[in-house]
Amino acid sequence: MLPVRPDGLLVIPLRGVVFDLDGTLGDTLPATFAAFRAVFAARLGRHFADREIRAMFGPDERGVFLRHLPHEADAALDDFLAEYERLQMRSAGPFDGVVTLLDTLRDRGVACAVVTGKGAQSADLTLRLLGLRDYFPIVEAGSPDGAVKEAGMRRVLERWGTDPAAVAGVGDAPSDVRCARAVGMHALAAAWAPATDAAALRSLEPDALFAHVREAHDWLVSRL
């Protein structure tokens, strides 16, 4: 028998969870910023602060380099990937509790996917470095042309053939909340990364905001 909310509406059990990558599954943004900074320093002779690099996000890494280093974008991307891998290999693995969460979802038969703004190469590299690649049969990466997260979420839903109301989207950025809501998913805000702007997430009134992975684990499990 399906659970019923206090207002009398049925609660649809979750059948899938779509995760963001950077800042949601692992603390990978520091290595990302540092790798971009190294490439720009070498090729432009200029230092970019983290906030300046974050402002470039939307397109994937190749898209960023096409805008700022149009005549050497592919070489810059190769340099970025090599530097990012070197830096991320020295960092910690997934956030504490992420593996437990993913194991629980897999054991309960819940489908999992990643939708990220990272390019396909860096997304695959990141998941392998975090030891999480096998949890995600579907990875929707970014595009050099601009932000495509909403479209990526819609493609995941189409492949699953699942009612969006039975899917949760988990991410650490305001855009993650907006995109999940736009496609009809539960919009869950992950505020456990050190650099996350929890106030910005809270202002969007997500369905839930979590300061720790274990809180997300409990919320998700309660709706299976």
Summary of the structure (lengths in Angstrom):
residues: 224
radius of gyration: 17.7
end to end distance: 12.4
largest distance: 63.6
contacts: 728
relative contact order: 0.17
helix: 49%
strand: 14%
